[in-house]
Structure formats: structure tokens, C-alpha cells
Amino acid sequence: MRSDHGRRKWLGPMVSLLALLVAYFAWPVHQRGAGLVASILLTLVAVGILGWAIAVQVRRHLLDDEKAEFPTLVTLLGVVVVVFAFGYYRLEVIDPGQMSGLRTKTDSLYFTVQMLTTVGLGDVYAAGQLARQLVLVQMVFDIVFVAAAGSMVVGKVREHMRPGREAGGAPRDD
């Protein structure tokens, strides 16, 4: 019964991540509409909101607040990837040449995940000054917020692997 609850707990975040990807690829990006400055500002505002939301989840976890939800954190990290990917793609559409090797939304998603994982293969990179500034924002964001979230993940894994816990994750009453 407990594992059924665990599966249902993860269903929401998995559906959310899938919906995020569908929305990311479906959302039209044209040169019309918001200009370069507005697009960058919108990306930065979204990043600020995400940073705040991740900080709240990490703080709740550190305080052992019952409202701290690990699946919520996973969803937030998915939103982070989509926001940065969209920002990079929009920047390249509005100001071609800012991102070398970035031609499609898939390229942008690929580059964002490279930045997040610090792989940096070099086939897609920030060529323009504005793109480099956005990359710097992502680097700092990843170091501060994603590292804190990663630390929380490691703590959760250690907690569930600790001796004296039952297979379902609950502490044994000995």
C-alpha cells in the first residue's frame, strides 16, 4: 500500500515534466512581440521566482517541515531547465549569432542541460556578450540553487538507506 502511495506521489511531477516539455516545444517563438530587453528581463524574472521557490523547498526540508515535497523540487528543476532553454532560444531568434551552434529548441534544451550538468561539449556555446551574461546567470543559479537541491536529494537518499529503516522507508520501532 505504501509503495502505491509513493508511485502516486511521483505521478504528478512526471506528468508536469512531460507537460513542460510539450509546452516548451509547442510555444511559438517569433521575432515579433517582446524585444530583446523584454525577453531577457522576463527570463531573469522567471529565474528569480524559481530561485525563491527552490529556496523555500530547501528551507522546508532543512527545517523538517512536513510541507517540504521532494517531487515539487524535481518539478521546479524541470521548470528551471525549460526557462533557461527558452531564454537561450529566444535570444538567438531575436539576435542571431549570440549562441553558436544553436538552431533549434532541441539545441537549446541540449545546451541548457549541458550547463546544468557541467558537461560543456563545446558544440553549442555562448558567442555574444549578452548570451555569455545569461550563461553566467545560469552558472551562478546552478551553483547556488541546484547544488542546494542536489544536497537535499543526497540527504534524502542517505536517510532512506540508513540502517534501522524498513524496506518501505519508515523507521523500525525496536
SEGURO-239039 format. One record per atom (N, C-alpha, C, CB): x, y, z. Coordinates in steps of 0.02 Angstrom, whole numbers, plus 50000, padded with zeros to 5 digits. Glycine has a CB too. Example, Ala and Ser with C-alpha at 12.3 -4.5 7.8 and 13.67 -1.06 7.14 Angstrom:
# residues 2
506604971650390506154977550390506604983550390505654977650452506424988850354506844994750357506455000250394507044997050286
This chain:
# residues 174
500414994050000500005000050000500445006350000499535000050061500985006150041501425011950046501765013449979501945010850101501965008149942502305009249879501825012149827502625002749853501185010349833500675013149788500625020649799499985009749799500645022849863500635029949879501255033449851500585031049956501825030149855502455032849828502415033949753503035028249845502115029149718502045029849646501585035649628501765023349616501035036149664500565041649651500885048449667499925040849693501315048549717501655054649736502105057149680502075053549800502385052549641502845054349586502475055249519503375049049578501855053149516501475053749453501395061049433500795050449460501215065349481501125072449468501745075749438500925075949531502325075049471502935078049442503115075249373503515076949490503015068949362503185066049297502725068849242503145058349299502075069349258501605072349211501775079749201500875071549237501955083149254502155090249249502755091149204502295093149318503265086849213503865087349171503705086049097504405082449195503285081149085503075079749016502685085648987502645073349014502235088549027501855094349004502305100348991501325096249056502815101149033503305106549022503655105848955503815106649079503875099748941504225098548877503765099648818504505091548875503145097348823502665098348769502555105848759502005094748784502445109548813502335116748808502955120248780502165119648877503535118148801504165121148776504215120448700504775117848810504095114448675504155113348603503565116348564504205105948588502985117048596502405119648561502375127348561501775116948593502675130548611502625137748617502965141148558502935140148683502605145448522502915148748464503425154048484502365151948420503975154148448504495159248460504605162648393505155156048488504415168848390504495172848329504885179048346503815174548297505115182548295505475188748308505005194248327505865190748247504365193548312503875198548331503735197948406503225197848290503405202848432503225202548503503745206148545503155195348526503875203448604504335206648651505035207148620504365202648716505345212748631506015213848605506545210348647506165221248603507155211448630507725208248663507745209748737508375210348630507705216048755507745217948826507165214948865507755225648833506565215348838505985212548872506045204948881505345214148833506305201548830506395194248834506895192348888506615191448766507445196048890507955194648941507675196049011508595198848928507335201549018507035203249083506525198049106506715210149080506115195749059505625190649075505975184249098505185189149014506515182349064506895176349084507175177349154507465174949033507465183149167507765184449233507245184549288508145190949232506655187249274506125187249324505905180049339505515191449300505825176049287505645169049296506175165349336505535165649228506805166649322507355163449359507325165649433508045165349328507195172049446507145174349515506575170949553507035181849515506005170249521505445166849552505605159549566504815167349507505935156349518506125149349528506635148549584506415146449463507115153149587507595153049642507255153549709508105158649634506785158149714506405158849776506025152349793505915164749771505685149449744505295143349755505735137549776504895141449692506325136849745506785131549764507055132749835507375131049714507215138949850507465140649917506945138849970507645148149921506305140249956505775138550003505745131050015505085141149977505785127049961505765119749968506375117150007505735116449899506965119749992507575117550027507525119550100508205120649994507295125650113507225127850183506735123450221506995135250186506185121850190505685117550222505995110750237505065116650177506395108150191506715101750202507205102150261507085099450139507595107450263508085108250316507755108950384508525114350303507155111850386506785112750449506345106650464506365119050446506395101550422505965095550428505225097350427506145091750492505055102250388504365104350381503995098950341504315111350345503405097150363503015092050329502785094350260502405090050371502815100950247502605103550182503155102750130502415110850189503765100950151504315100050103504175094050060505005099250141504145095049996503985089749949504555088849900503325091349912504865083149902505395081549855505155081549783505705074749873504565078649768504315078849699504205086049674503675075049694504015090549718503935097549698504605100449677503635101749756505125098749712505795101149695506005098549626506295098949748505855092349612506015089449546505645093349491505825081949543505025094849503504635098749454504945105749444503895099449477505145108949499505455115549494506105115349454505595118249564506495110049463507115109449425506975108549350507535103649452506435105049335506225104449265506025111249236505635099549258505685115249276505495121949253506125126149242505025125349305506625125449285507255129149277507555127649208507755127249333507585121249190507875119249126507485122449069507885111549119506835122049072506415124749018506475132349014505675122849029506495135749070506555143149069507215145249037506495145949140507765142249058508415144049028508435142048954508985140649067508185136248937508195134048867507795138948824507915126948860507215140848848506805145548811507155152248805506115146448844507475154448859507845160748858508405160748807508125162248926508785155348805509335154848755509065154748684509755148448768508535150948674508255150448606507965157148584507705145048604507595160348629507305166948613507855172048598506855169348671508385171848636508955176348625509245175348555509495175348678509325169048536509615167548470509145169548413509785160148465508485168748424507995170648373507995178248363507295168048392508015181848418507975189148414508635192148390507795192048483509195189348414509855192048397510305186348373510175195648459510225184248311510625178548285511375179748293510455177448211511715174348311512435174748321512625174948395512705180748285512145176048438512295176048510512505169048534511675178548550512185163948506512325157048525512575153248464511685153648555513185151148466513475147448410513245140148414514245147848411512995137548358512765130648354512065129548378513225126348394511715134748399511035134048424510555136048368510925138248488510205131148340509745132548285509025130548301509985128948223508945125948347508285123248361508145123348437508205116048334507525122148455507355121648526507705115648558506605121048535507805110348520508165104648546508885106448562508135098748496509205110348516509885112748530509905116648595510135117048471509405120848606509385125048665509295120848728508825130148659508855115948725508745111548782509385107548797508155106748768509695105148744510325101448749510865105748782510555099248679510935112048761511425116548789511285117848863511445123148750510645118948880510455120348949510625114548994509715122048953510485108448972510645102649013511405101749018510325096248983511765103348965512505103248969512745108049023512825105048901512455113949025512655118949075512485116449145512315125649061511905113549152511675111149217512125105549243510955108749213512325101149198512735095449218513475096849213512565089449175513665102749192514355105049183514755100649135514705105149250514415097849085514755093649036515125098048986514245089149000514785102848956515105107548910515485104448853515555111848948515135101548806515465098248750515765103148699514985093748715515515109248698515805114348654515495114948585516505113148647515025110548568514705111048502514185116648500514385104448484513905118448556513465124148562513765128448618512715122048578513845134948605514135139248656513905146448647514895138848655513985150248701513805157248701514355161148664513705159948773514175164348609514665168048569514615175548583514565166648495514015178148594513925185248605513945187048678513255187448576514055193448691514105195848760513465194848800514295203148761512895196048770512265195148805512145187748822511675197848762512305183448775512245176248787512705174048843512395172248723513315176648844513785174848897513535177248965514485177848882513225182948966512945185449029512385180949053512685192649021511955178649007511425174049026511715167349050510945172848968512245165049018512575158949040512865159949110513145156948990513155165649124513415167049191512855166849243513755173949192512275169549225511705169249271511525161949285511085173149241511515157849232511345150849243511875147349285511265147249176512515148849273513045145749313512965147349387513735148149288512845153649403512755155549473512125152349501512725163349479511585152449462510965149349484511075141949499510415150249430511415138549454511545131449463511965130049526511895128549402512475134249536512905133249595512515134349659513505138049592512115139549661511755141149723511145136749733511545148449722510695136749686510055133449696510055126049679509525136849657510345124249622510335117249602510785113149648510565116449528511355116049669511785112549716511435111449783512435116449727511055116349806510675115549869510155110149861510345122249889509825110049805509315104949792509655098049787508925106449728510225097749754510595091449748510805088849816511205092349704511005093349859511195091449927510595088449964511465097449966510015091349951509405088849981509245081749956508815093549967509355080649892509245074049863509705068949896509365074149786510335070549902510825066049933510615064550005511535069049931510385069750041510155068750109509565063950113509965075250140509095064750066508515060250064508725053050051508005062550011509185052150003509415045449986509765042350047509895045649925510195046150079510545043550138510055041750193511055048750165509555046050203509055044850254508695038150242508545050650256508525036750180508165030550164508615024450163507815031250098509265025450159509725019850158510015018350228510295021150109509865022550276510125021850343509905015250374509905027750387510375011850408510175005650443509635007150495510795002350478509205002350505508665003350553508025005750521508875008250605508015005950454507405008050418507105001850385507555013650366506455001550383506114996150348506154997150274505374995650370505984992150235506014992550162505574998150134505804985850131505024999650166504575004950143504815011950159503905003950173505375012350196505655018950211505505021550280505415023850161505035018150316504855020450383505335017650434504125018450400505495021450486505935018850538505605012950574506115024350589506025008150595505755002450632505655004450704506234996350627505155001750735505035002750806505324996850843504275003650822505944997450864506264991950901506254993150975506984991050879
